[in-house]
């Protein structure tokens, strides 16, 4: 939440869609956790159907006023981080870098 423009962040269990921890507000993070779990599942399924030998680094969803970033955690493949940013205030490159750093360091 220290990045300019950060509105909310969460850690989500990919298997259940359950919100494990969150900070910030302005969005229903419980609902977002479940919805973004479906986004992750859909993309993983598509990668498998295409026969790609690859993995998701992150998923960026650009809205009119916000960026939504989804990133699997490095140490827990069944968890992902979810980050909501104000598009007018956030530096997307810095926010993505911060999400990498936090995701690599987070112990669950």
C-alpha positions in Angstrom: 0.0 0.0 0.0 3.1 2.3 0.0 3.0 2.8 -3.8 1.4 6.1 -5.0 -2.1 5.4 -6.2 -2.6 2.1 -4.2 -6.2 1.7 -3.3 -6.4 -1.9 -2.0 -4.5 -5.2 -2.0 -5.2 -8.7 -1.0 -3.9 -12.3 -0.8 -6.3 -14.8 -2.2 -6.4 -18.6 -2.1 -6.5 -19.8 -5.7 -8.2 -23.1 -4.8 -11.1 -21.7 -2.9 -11.3 -18.1 -3.9 -11.1 -17.2 -0.2 -9.7 -13.8 0.8 -6.8 -14.5 3.3 -5.7 -10.9 4.0 -6.3 -7.5 2.8 -5.6 -3.8 3.2 -7.2 -0.6 1.8 -10.7 -0.2 0.6 -13.0 1.4 -2.0 -13.8 -2.1 -3.4 -15.5 -5.2 -2.1 -12.4 -7.4 -1.7 -14.3 -10.5 -0.8 -16.2 -10.3 -4.1 -13.1 -9.3 -6.0 -11.2 -12.3 -4.6 -13.8 -14.7 -5.9 -14.1 -13.0 -9.3 -10.4 -12.8 -9.8 -10.0 -16.5 -8.9 -12.2 -17.2 -11.9 -9.9 -15.0 -14.0 -6.9 -17.0 -12.8 -8.5 -20.4 -13.4 -9.7 -19.4 -16.9 -6.2 -18.3 -17.9 -4.5 -21.4 -16.5 -7.0 -23.6 -18.3 -6.4 -21.7 -21.6 -2.6 -22.1 -21.2 -3.1 -25.8 -20.7 -5.4 -26.2 -23.6 -2.9 -24.4 -25.8 -0.2 -26.8 -24.7 2.1 -24.0 -23.6 4.9 -24.9 -21.3 4.7 -21.6 -19.4 3.3 -19.9 -16.3 1.5 -16.7 -15.4 3.8 -13.9 -14.2 1.0 -11.5 -13.8 -2.4 -10.4 -15.2 -3.1 -6.7 -15.8 -6.7 -5.5 -16.1 -7.0 -1.9 -17.2 -10.2 -0.1 -16.4 -11.1 3.5 -17.1 -10.0 4.7 -13.7 -8.1 1.8 -12.2 -5.5 -0.9 -12.8 -6.1 -4.3 -11.3 -3.0 -6.5 -11.0 -3.1 -10.2 -10.2 0.2 -12.1 -9.5 0.7 -15.7 -8.3 3.0 -15.8 -5.2 6.4 -17.2 -5.8 6.5 -19.4 -2.7 2.9 -20.5 -2.7 1.5 -21.5 -6.1 -2.0 -21.8 -4.7 -2.1 -18.2 -3.7 -2.1 -14.9 -5.6 -1.7 -11.3 -4.8 -4.3 -8.8 -6.0 -3.6 -5.1 -6.3 -5.9 -2.2 -7.1 -4.4 1.1 -8.2 -5.8 4.5 -9.1 -4.9 4.9 -12.7 -4.3 8.7 -12.5 -1.9 8.5 -9.6 -0.1 5.1 -10.0 3.1 4.4 -11.9 2.3 1.0 -13.3 5.9 -0.1 -13.7 6.7 0.7 -10.1 3.6 -1.0 -8.9 4.4 -4.2 -10.8 7.9 -4.1 -9.4 6.6 -3.7 -5.8 4.2 -6.6 -6.3 7.1 -8.8 -7.4 9.1 -7.8 -4.4 6.2 -8.4 -2.0 5.2 -11.6 -3.7 8.7 -13.0 -3.5 9.2 -12.1 0.2 5.7 -13.1 1.5 5.7 -16.1 3.7 2.3 -17.8 4.3 
